[in-house]
Structure formats: structure tokens, C-alpha cells
Amino acid sequence: MSANADEIENSTTPYLDLLKPLPSRNPAFSQFKKWQVVVFLTFLTLKIARVFYAIVLVIIFAHEIGHVLGGLIVGDRFDYVRIGPLTIGRSRKLRWRWNWGTVFSGATRTLPVSKTGLRWKLIISTLAGPAANLASGWLVFLVVPNNDSMSAAFGKLFVIGSVFASFVNLIPLQRHGMMNDGMRIWVLLFNKRRRERLIFLLTFIGDARQGLMKESLANGSLERVTTLGDTSVDDVLANYAAYQVQTDQAAAAQYLEKCLAKSSNVDPEFREELIVEAAKYQALRRNRPDLARDWLALDKSGKARLNRYFAEALILVEEKQLEAAIAKIDETLMFIEKTPEGPLRGRQIQVLQKWRGEIQEKIKGASLQHSPPEKLSRR
């Protein structure tokens, strides 16, 4: 959709209104090009290359499992762990994400159960990753043979890689919006506002998993954590959390606009969620099903997602296609039935069933209005 300079200048939400193009994807998660796939697969045909990549994955595994164990020790709840392209969630569901951002990296998240001592619990769980690399490197060093064999060479390579990974992760760095362990520890120790935001987000996500988002907002911290305006993923997440609970239409639009403006800082999956949220907002709060459909056209993932189903149903309702909307809600309910049990799942089903009933009442009301008088009298 093209727009002139005056339209963009006069709009308070130019990204949301599709007057400005959405920022590009996060380069850290760029997809493999065809020639890169060929080169990488050719590289893996070599035995030494396969062993080298296996060593990298084991080092990543030790690091991320260290974070998981550190989180569990301080009383956190496991959420997910990613080792290279493979992700394991709390429901034990496996996911495969093959791109430059995942093939040589890992990620972990544990969520707080108790609200006390979160700062130091986070420091412990964060330090547990580098500590696990040092511990695993030391254990291999103790058993690696002291000769010229291939196993000795790979063992020493693992030790060197583990020590390197441990110390590099402790150097405070932020790249493409994402903090490493060292930067997280620095924030937790020395940056009060970013620390508050980090703790708020983990608490908010943990409560949201249980359908208790309002509990995270009880201390009035939302305003503080959404005004930092940096280029981190946390800034987008904080504004997204504020958008989710905001009832004022104009304020919600501003929060979502901030998310869209910085969507190049997040991973592709979250970026797709923001696209679908923009579609939902245009359909539900601005009664613009045309713009909502334009937003959904930007979602190229082709994935079946709850948010996408819900957006499609909203658009159909705004377009007065009520029978089609009910069919879409039924499709959504079938999708939710396949998800793991939990408080949030039950609440989603309840909301959708209620919405379905309201639409059915509208259909019945429209049918009565268009019925002949004699048929109405018989009823």
C-alpha cells in the first residue's frame, strides 16, 4: 500500500496503518540461501566436519542444560530449551528451526514461580551456563588420553571450546537486540531500569502461561518498563505485554506501533505474531477488515497458529460472514483441543465457545427480522 508524506506525517500509527513498510526480518535469523545449504551439506559429508559440528552441539548442550539446572535449583519452572536447531518445550513437543540464528547457538528459558529474590535467582541461573561449560571441559580434560590419537585431538578441542564458550559468554554483549549471559548479568547487577524490565517480563510470561496476567501488573510497573526505548528484544516484549492488557484503544495502538517499529529486533516467529496482532487490531478495534486482510497477507509462514485462526474469525465477523465465522471458530477449537492441558487452554476454549454462542444469537436475530409476519406469529 502506497502512501504520501502527508499521510505518514499525520498518522500516529504509520506502521499499524500500513503507511510505512514493516522493518525487515532480524538478520540474525536469516534463512539459508540455496547455495549456502549446498555448501553446508557438502561440508557435513566430511567426517571431520561432522565430528566438529557434533562437538559444537555438545558444548551448546552443556551450556543450556546448565542454565536449566540452575533455574530448577533456584525454584524456577522449565519453559523451553533449544540446542542448535532443535527446541524442546515444556510440553515435550519438539520443534525444528533451521537458519543461521539457530544452527550454531542455543537458548533457554525458565520462569519464576516465587516472586521473591528474583534478581539473585536470575544471576545464579545465568551463571550456571558458563559454569557448566567449565565443569564439562574440566571433566573431559581429566579423562582425555595424552597421546596423538584422533579421540585425544577431539577431546582437547572440546576442552578448548568449552573454556572459550564460557569466557566469551561472560563478556557483556548485545547483538541484533539479544543479550548474552554477560550482558544479562551486567544488567542484573548495575542497570536498575533494565533489570526491572527483565524481571517484569519473566514474571509476566510465567503468569500468562497460567492465565494470571493481571497479577504481574498489580505493582504498577508497566509504565516504567515500557519507556526505556532501547533496541533490545526486551523493549519489544515489554510494549507487547502492555498492548495485551491495555483497554484504551489509542494507548493500545501506540504500544503495538512501537512493537512493529522495532520488529526487526525479534526472531521471525515473534515477528509473525506481531503481524497477526496488527490484523486483529484493525479488525476488532478499528473495524477495518480490508487492512486486517492486508496484514494477514504479510504473514508468509503458512503455520497453523491460534492467533491466526482468531484473526481470520474476527475479519469474517466484521465482513458480516457470520456462518463462515462460526466455521472458523470451530476450526480454532479443534486446533486448541490438540494443545497441552493447562489453565490457559481451558480459558481459551471458554472464551471461544462464548463468542460462538453470541454469533449464533446474531444469526438467529437476523433470521427473525427477515421472516414473514405469519411465520413470526406462529413462533
Summary of the structure (lengths in Angstrom):
residues: 379
radius of gyration: 24.8
end to end distance: 50.0
largest distance: 99.7
contacts: 1128
relative contact order: 0.08
helix: 65%
strand: 6%
